[in-house]
Amino acid sequence: MKKISDNSNNRRKFLSLGLLGGAGLLSQKAAAMMPIEPEAEKVKMLTPDGKLVEIDQRVLDQIAEKKKAVNSDILDWTTTHHKTDK
């Protein structure tokens, strides 16, 4: 009787290791097949001190979408947020 239980345990170990190994291989293959994000387009610009740097085009697009503050906005903000300690 002892031999039968040892064989069934060996089969269970073999099958569990085989299934785990197969699942690991499938997950690696799925990760390898994921689409690679294309590299962002780089734009060359000069810094105020004259150095040449490359910046992603996405960063420039985000900056262009932002609204700049005008003087009236700044004056309104300072009068509403001015703290007096008196």
N, CA, C and O atoms as CSV, one atom per row, in Angstrom:
chain,resi,resn,atom,element,x,y,z
A,1,MET,N,N,0.803,-1.198,0.000
A,1,MET,CA,C,0.000,0.000,0.000
A,1,MET,C,C,0.850,1.268,0.000
A,1,MET,O,O,0.445,2.281,-0.569
A,2,LYS,N,N,1.989,1.223,0.614
A,2,LYS,CA,C,2.847,2.400,0.723
A,2,LYS,C,C,3.303,2.868,-0.656
A,2,LYS,O,O,3.403,4.071,-0.898
A,3,LYS,N,N,3.583,1.921,-1.570
A,3,LYS,CA,C,4.054,2.284,-2.898
A,3,LYS,C,C,2.984,3.034,-3.680
A,3,LYS,O,O,3.316,3.947,-4.437
A,4,ILE,N,N,1.752,2.691,-3.527
A,4,ILE,CA,C,0.674,3.344,-4.271
A,4,ILE,C,C,0.551,4.808,-3.856
A,4,ILE,O,O,0.397,5.678,-4.713
A,5,SER,N,N,0.617,5.090,-2.571
A,5,SER,CA,C,0.491,6.477,-2.120
A,5,SER,C,C,1.719,7.304,-2.523
A,5,SER,O,O,1.584,8.490,-2.823
A,6,ASP,N,N,2.920,6.694,-2.536
A,6,ASP,CA,C,4.113,7.411,-2.968
A,6,ASP,C,C,4.018,7.767,-4.447
A,6,ASP,O,O,4.389,8.870,-4.847
A,7,ASN,N,N,3.523,6.839,-5.257
A,7,ASN,CA,C,3.386,7.101,-6.689
A,7,ASN,C,C,2.373,8.208,-6.944
A,7,ASN,O,O,2.590,9.064,-7.802
A,8,SER,N,N,1.266,8.195,-6.203
A,8,SER,CA,C,0.258,9.232,-6.422
A,8,SER,C,C,0.789,10.597,-5.986
A,8,SER,O,O,0.477,11.610,-6.612
A,9,ASN,N,N,1.595,10.633,-4.911
A,9,ASN,CA,C,2.193,11.903,-4.488
A,9,ASN,C,C,3.193,12.410,-5.517
A,9,ASN,O,O,3.256,13.607,-5.797
A,10,ASN,N,N,3.974,11.495,-6.078
A,10,ASN,CA,C,4.933,11.891,-7.108
A,10,ASN,C,C,4.211,12.428,-8.336
A,10,ASN,O,O,4.638,13.420,-8.927
A,11,ARG,N,N,3.121,11.776,-8.720
A,11,ARG,CA,C,2.353,12.247,-9.866
A,11,ARG,C,C,1.755,13.613,-9.595
A,11,ARG,O,O,1.732,14.475,-10.474
A,12,ARG,N,N,1.273,13.808,-8.386
A,12,ARG,CA,C,0.684,15.103,-8.033
A,12,ARG,C,C,1.743,16.204,-8.077
A,12,ARG,O,O,1.487,17.294,-8.588
A,13,LYS,N,N,2.922,15.923,-7.544
A,13,LYS,CA,C,4.003,16.904,-7.581
A,13,LYS,C,C,4.401,17.215,-9.014
A,13,LYS,O,O,4.593,18.375,-9.381
A,14,PHE,N,N,4.523,16.161,-9.823
A,14,PHE,CA,C,4.902,16.340,-11.215
A,14,PHE,C,C,3.869,17.182,-11.953
A,14,PHE,O,O,4.224,18.103,-12.688
A,15,LEU,N,N,2.597,16.869,-11.760
A,15,LEU,CA,C,1.551,17.611,-12.443
A,15,LEU,C,C,1.475,19.058,-11.946
A,15,LEU,O,O,1.294,19.976,-12.745
A,16,SER,N,N,1.607,19.262,-10.656
A,16,SER,CA,C,1.535,20.633,-10.136
A,16,SER,C,C,2.712,21.467,-10.636
A,16,SER,O,O,2.534,22.631,-10.994
A,17,LEU,N,N,3.917,20.882,-10.663
A,17,LEU,CA,C,5.067,21.608,-11.188
A,17,LEU,C,C,4.904,21.875,-12.684
A,17,LEU,O,O,5.265,22.949,-13.165
A,18,GLY,N,N,4.373,20.921,-13.407
A,18,GLY,CA,C,4.151,21.108,-14.836
A,18,GLY,C,C,3.139,22.200,-15.113
A,18,GLY,O,O,3.337,23.023,-16.007
A,19,LEU,N,N,2.059,22.213,-14.354
A,19,LEU,CA,C,1.049,23.254,-14.552
A,19,LEU,C,C,1.580,24.626,-14.168
A,19,LEU,O,O,1.323,25.609,-14.862
A,20,LEU,N,N,2.322,24.698,-13.062
A,20,LEU,CA,C,2.891,25.983,-12.659
A,20,LEU,C,C,3.918,26.484,-13.674
A,20,LEU,O,O,3.962,27.674,-13.986
A,21,GLY,N,N,4.735,25.576,-14.181
A,21,GLY,CA,C,5.721,25.962,-15.187
A,21,GLY,C,C,5.062,26.442,-16.468
A,21,GLY,O,O,5.495,27.424,-17.070
A,22,GLY,N,N,4.009,25.743,-16.882
A,22,GLY,CA,C,3.276,26.149,-18.084
A,22,GLY,C,C,2.623,27.505,-17.909
A,22,GLY,O,O,2.636,28.332,-18.821
A,23,ALA,N,N,2.052,27.732,-16.737
A,23,ALA,CA,C,1.427,29.031,-16.476
A,23,ALA,C,C,2.484,30.140,-16.491
A,23,ALA,O,O,2.229,31.237,-16.987
A,24,GLY,N,N,3.644,29.855,-15.957
A,24,GLY,CA,C,4.727,30.845,-15.968
A,24,GLY,C,C,5.176,31.174,-17.378
A,24,GLY,O,O,5.403,32.339,-17.705
A,25,LEU,N,N,5.305,30.158,-18.211
A,25,LEU,CA,C,5.707,30.388,-19.604
A,25,LEU,C,C,4.653,31.183,-20.359
A,25,LEU,O,O,4.982,32.076,-21.139
A,26,LEU,N,N,3.391,30.858,-20.128
A,26,LEU,CA,C,2.324,31.601,-20.801
A,26,LEU,C,C,2.298,33.060,-20.376
A,26,LEU,O,O,2.075,33.942,-21.205
A,27,SER,N,N,2.522,33.324,-19.104
A,27,SER,CA,C,2.509,34.714,-18.646
A,27,SER,C,C,3.688,35.492,-19.229
A,27,SER,O,O,3.547,36.669,-19.559
A,28,GLN,N,N,4.849,34.846,-19.358
A,28,GLN,CA,C,5.998,35.524,-19.963
A,28,GLN,C,C,5.755,35.790,-21.436
A,28,GLN,O,O,6.114,36.850,-21.948
A,29,LYS,N,N,5.152,34.837,-22.115
A,29,LYS,CA,C,4.870,35.024,-23.541
A,29,LYS,C,C,3.860,36.144,-23.734
A,29,LYS,O,O,3.991,36.949,-24.657
A,30,ALA,N,N,2.851,36.201,-22.865
A,30,ALA,CA,C,1.855,37.262,-22.970
A,30,ALA,C,C,2.495,38.626,-22.726
A,30,ALA,O,O,2.163,39.599,-23.403
A,31,ALA,N,N,3.407,38.701,-21.766
A,31,ALA,CA,C,4.080,39.970,-21.484
A,31,ALA,C,C,4.982,40.371,-22.652
A,31,ALA,O,O,5.116,41.557,-22.953
A,32,ALA,N,N,5.594,39.395,-23.304
A,32,ALA,CA,C,6.475,39.692,-24.433
A,32,ALA,C,C,5.683,40.151,-25.652
A,32,ALA,O,O,6.209,40.877,-26.496
A,33,MET,N,N,4.436,39.735,-25.749
A,33,MET,CA,C,3.618,40.094,-26.906
A,33,MET,C,C,2.880,41.416,-26.726
A,33,MET,O,O,2.202,41.874,-27.645
A,34,MET,N,N,3.003,42.029,-25.558
A,34,MET,CA,C,2.344,43.311,-25.322
A,34,MET,C,C,2.925,44.344,-26.273
A,34,MET,O,O,4.122,44.331,-26.557
A,35,PRO,N,N,2.080,45.234,-26.761
A,35,PRO,CA,C,2.604,46.242,-27.685
A,35,PRO,C,C,3.561,47.185,-26.967
A,35,PRO,O,O,3.315,47.622,-25.842
A,36,ILE,N,N,4.641,47.478,-27.643
A,36,ILE,CA,C,5.652,48.372,-27.095
A,36,ILE,C,C,5.234,49.802,-27.398
A,36,ILE,O,O,4.863,50.125,-28.527
A,37,GLU,N,N,5.296,50.656,-26.385
A,37,GLU,CA,C,4.923,52.053,-26.574
A,37,GLU,C,C,5.964,52.724,-27.459
A,37,GLU,O,O,7.161,52.645,-27.181
A,38,PRO,N,N,5.515,53.382,-28.519
A,38,PRO,CA,C,6.493,54.032,-29.397
A,38,PRO,C,C,7.214,55.155,-28.660
A,38,PRO,O,O,6.664,55.798,-27.766
A,39,GLU,N,N,8.440,55.362,-29.059
A,39,GLU,CA,C,9.218,56.408,-28.414
A,39,GLU,C,C,8.620,57.765,-28.748
A,39,GLU,O,O,8.176,58.011,-29.870
A,40,ALA,N,N,8.619,58.623,-27.770
A,40,ALA,CA,C,8.061,59.958,-27.958
A,40,ALA,C,C,8.966,60.758,-28.878
A,40,ALA,O,O,10.187,60.602,-28.875
A,41,GLU,N,N,8.339,61.613,-29.660
A,41,GLU,CA,C,9.090,62.466,-30.566
A,41,GLU,C,C,9.826,63.516,-29.746
A,41,GLU,O,O,9.234,64.164,-28.882
A,42,LYS,N,N,11.101,63.681,-30.014
A,42,LYS,CA,C,11.937,64.626,-29.268
A,42,LYS,C,C,12.069,65.928,-30.046
A,42,LYS,O,O,12.154,65.932,-31.274
A,43,VAL,N,N,12.085,67.025,-29.309
A,43,VAL,CA,C,12.257,68.346,-29.890
A,43,VAL,C,C,13.478,68.972,-29.242
A,43,VAL,O,O,13.616,68.943,-28.019
A,44,LYS,N,N,14.360,69.535,-30.044
A,44,LYS,CA,C,15.559,70.178,-29.515
A,44,LYS,C,C,15.249,71.637,-29.208
A,44,LYS,O,O,14.659,72.349,-30.020
A,45,MET,N,N,15.663,72.069,-28.008
A,45,MET,CA,C,15.436,73.445,-27.587
A,45,MET,C,C,16.673,73.963,-26.868
A,45,MET,O,O,17.504,73.188,-26.396
A,46,LEU,N,N,16.780,75.273,-26.794
A,46,LEU,CA,C,17.870,75.911,-26.059
A,46,LEU,C,C,17.353,76.398,-24.715
A,46,LEU,O,O,16.262,76.960,-24.625
A,47,THR,N,N,18.144,76.179,-23.675
A,47,THR,CA,C,17.806,76.702,-22.362
A,47,THR,C,C,18.240,78.169,-22.299
A,47,THR,O,O,19.003,78.614,-23.157
A,48,PRO,N,N,17.773,78.926,-21.308
A,48,PRO,CA,C,18.175,80.338,-21.215
A,48,PRO,C,C,19.688,80.537,-21.112
A,48,PRO,O,O,20.200,81.580,-21.517
A,49,ASP,N,N,20.412,79.545,-20.574
A,49,ASP,CA,C,21.865,79.692,-20.482
A,49,ASP,C,C,22.598,79.161,-21.706
A,49,ASP,O,O,23.828,79.106,-21.701
A,50,GLY,N,N,21.877,78.767,-22.757
A,50,GLY,CA,C,22.492,78.391,-24.026
A,50,GLY,C,C,22.790,76.922,-24.208
A,50,GLY,O,O,23.493,76.565,-25.153
A,51,LYS,N,N,22.286,76.043,-23.342
A,51,LYS,CA,C,22.515,74.607,-23.493
A,51,LYS,C,C,21.437,74.004,-24.379
A,51,LYS,O,O,20.274,74.401,-24.307
A,52,LEU,N,N,21.820,73.047,-25.212
A,52,LEU,CA,C,20.889,72.363,-26.082
A,52,LEU,C,C,20.323,71.141,-25.356
A,52,LEU,O,O,21.080,70.290,-24.890
A,53,VAL,N,N,19.002,71.054,-25.259
A,53,VAL,CA,C,18.354,69.933,-24.593
A,53,VAL,C,C,17.282,69.365,-25.509
A,53,VAL,O,O,16.766,70.053,-26.390
A,54,GLU,N,N,16.954,68.088,-25.283
A,54,GLU,CA,C,15.875,67.448,-26.029
A,54,GLU,C,C,14.694,67.226,-25.093
A,54,GLU,O,O,14.859,66.721,-23.983
A,55,ILE,N,N,13.502,67.607,-25.545
A,55,ILE,CA,C,12.287,67.508,-24.739
A,55,ILE,C,C,11.253,66.717,-25.532
A,55,ILE,O,O,11.178,66.827,-26.756
A,56,ASP,N,N,10.445,65.909,-24.812
A,56,ASP,CA,C,9.367,65.170,-25.465
A,56,ASP,C,C,8.334,66.139,-26.018
A,56,ASP,O,O,8.041,67.165,-25.404
A,57,GLN,N,N,7.790,65.813,-27.167
A,57,GLN,CA,C,6.758,66.638,-27.781
A,57,GLN,C,C,5.516,66.699,-26.891
A,57,GLN,O,O,4.815,67.711,-26.877
A,58,ARG,N,N,5.236,65.614,-26.142
A,58,ARG,CA,C,4.070,65.584,-25.258
A,58,ARG,C,C,4.143,66.671,-24.199
A,58,ARG,O,O,3.120,67.255,-23.842
A,59,VAL,N,N,5.341,66.951,-23.692
A,59,VAL,CA,C,5.502,67.992,-22.677
A,59,VAL,C,C,5.145,69.353,-23.258
A,59,VAL,O,O,4.473,70.154,-22.608
A,60,LEU,N,N,5.586,69.610,-24.461
A,60,LEU,CA,C,5.271,70.888,-25.102
A,60,LEU,C,C,3.781,71.021,-25.370
A,60,LEU,O,O,3.218,72.107,-25.230
A,61,ASP,N,N,3.137,69.922,-25.755
A,61,ASP,CA,C,1.696,69.960,-25.995
A,61,ASP,C,C,0.932,70.265,-24.714
A,61,ASP,O,O,-0.058,70.997,-24.741
A,62,GLN,N,N,1.382,69.710,-23.594
A,62,GLN,CA,C,0.726,69.975,-22.312
A,62,GLN,C,C,0.895,71.434,-21.908
A,62,GLN,O,O,-0.025,72.038,-21.358
A,63,ILE,N,N,2.054,71.996,-22.175
A,63,ILE,CA,C,2.307,73.396,-21.825
A,63,ILE,C,C,1.428,74.317,-22.672
A,63,ILE,O,O,0.918,75.319,-22.171
A,64,ALA,N,N,1.251,73.986,-23.941
A,64,ALA,CA,C,0.456,74.829,-24.834
A,64,ALA,C,C,-1.009,74.864,-24.423
A,64,ALA,O,O,-1.696,75.846,-24.706
A,65,GLU,N,N,-1.502,73.828,-23.770
A,65,GLU,CA,C,-2.908,73.771,-23.366
A,65,GLU,C,C,-3.191,74.598,-22.119
A,65,GLU,O,O,-4.349,74.922,-21.857
A,66,LYS,N,N,-2.174,74.948,-21.347
A,66,LYS,CA,C,-2.387,75.678,-20.103
A,66,LYS,C,C,-2.720,77.139,-20.393
A,66,LYS,O,O,-2.203,77.735,-21.338
A,67,LYS,N,N,-3.591,77.699,-19.564
A,67,LYS,CA,C,-3.982,79.093,-19.696
A,67,LYS,C,C,-3.084,79.938,-18.794
A,67,LYS,O,O,-2.885,79.613,-17.623
A,68,LYS,N,N,-2.553,81.011,-19.340
A,68,LYS,CA,C,-1.695,81.888,-18.562
A,68,LYS,C,C,-2.547,82.871,-17.765
A,68,LYS,O,O,-3.623,83.281,-18.199
A,69,ALA,N,N,-2.050,83.231,-16.615
A,69,ALA,CA,C,-2.752,84.197,-15.770
A,69,ALA,C,C,-2.518,85.605,-16.301
A,69,ALA,O,O,-1.427,85.941,-16.761
A,70,VAL,N,N,-3.550,86.407,-16.228
A,70,VAL,CA,C,-3.433,87.811,-16.620
A,70,VAL,C,C,-3.338,88.643,-15.349
A,70,VAL,O,O,-3.584,88.141,-14.253
A,71,ASN,N,N,-2.982,89.912,-15.496
A,71,ASN,CA,C,-2.776,90.778,-14.329
A,71,ASN,C,C,-4.016,90.875,-13.451
A,71,ASN,O,O,-3.905,90.871,-12.225
A,72,SER,N,N,-5.200,90.964,-14.062
A,72,SER,CA,C,-6.418,91.092,-13.264
A,72,SER,C,C,-6.642,89.841,-12.407
A,72,SER,O,O,-7.114,89.950,-11.275
A,73,ASP,N,N,-6.312,88.663,-12.926
A,73,ASP,CA,C,-6.440,87.434,-12.133
A,73,ASP,C,C,-5.508,87.468,-10.934
A,73,ASP,O,O,-5.888,87.055,-9.838
A,74,ILE,N,N,-4.297,87.956,-11.133
A,74,ILE,CA,C,-3.321,88.005,-10.046
A,74,ILE,C,C,-3.759,89.000,-8.987
A,74,ILE,O,O,-3.662,88.719,-7.793
A,75,LEU,N,N,-4.246,90.175,-9.416
A,75,LEU,CA,C,-4.693,91.183,-8.455
A,75,LEU,C,C,-5.906,90.695,-7.668
A,75,LEU,O,O,-5.989,90.923,-6.461
A,76,ASP,N,N,-6.841,90.031,-8.330
A,76,ASP,CA,C,-8.011,89.488,-7.638
A,76,ASP,C,C,-7.590,88.430,-6.632
A,76,ASP,O,O,-8.133,88.374,-5.528
A,77,TRP,N,N,-6.646,87.607,-6.993
A,77,TRP,CA,C,-6.202,86.545,-6.090
A,77,TRP,C,C,-5.524,87.128,-4.859
A,77,TRP,O,O,-5.752,86.661,-3.743
A,78,THR,N,N,-4.682,88.157,-5.058
A,78,THR,CA,C,-3.972,88.725,-3.912
A,78,THR,C,C,-4.924,89.433,-2.960
A,78,THR,O,O,-4.708,89.409,-1.749
A,79,THR,N,N,-5.968,90.059,-3.478
A,79,THR,CA,C,-6.899,90.755,-2.580
A,79,THR,C,C,-7.791,89.772,-1.839
A,79,THR,O,O,-8.158,90.038,-0.694
A,80,THR,N,N,-8.149,88.660,-2.436
A,80,THR,CA,C,-9.004,87.685,-1.760
A,80,THR,C,C,-8.217,86.791,-0.812
A,80,THR,O,O,-8.784,86.275,0.152
A,81,HIS,N,N,-6.952,86.598,-1.057
A,81,HIS,CA,C,-6.140,85.715,-0.219
A,81,HIS,C,C,-5.192,86.473,0.705
A,81,HIS,O,O,-4.333,85.865,1.343
A,82,HIS,N,N,-5.338,87.777,0.782
A,82,HIS,CA,C,-4.451,88.576,1.634
A,82,HIS,C,C,-4.849,88.362,3.090
A,82,HIS,O,O,-6.013,88.525,3.455
A,83,LYS,N,N,-3.891,88.004,3.900
A,83,LYS,CA,C,-4.156,87.761,5.321
A,83,LYS,C,C,-3.726,88.964,6.141
A,83,LYS,O,O,-2.638,89.504,5.944
A,84,THR,N,N,-4.553,89.364,7.030
A,84,THR,CA,C,-4.193,90.434,7.960
A,84,THR,C,C,-4.120,89.864,9.354
A,84,THR,O,O,-5.024,89.150,9.787
A,85,ASP,N,N,-3.072,90.166,10.046
A,85,ASP,CA,C,-2.863,89.650,11.407
A,85,ASP,C,C,-3.285,90.642,12.474
A,85,ASP,O,O,-2.889,90.508,13.632
A,86,LYS,N,N,-4.080,91.633,12.107
A,86,LYS,CA,C,-4.482,92.660,13.077
A,86,LYS,C,C,-5.629,92.223,13.917
A,86,LYS,O,O,-6.084,92.974,14.780
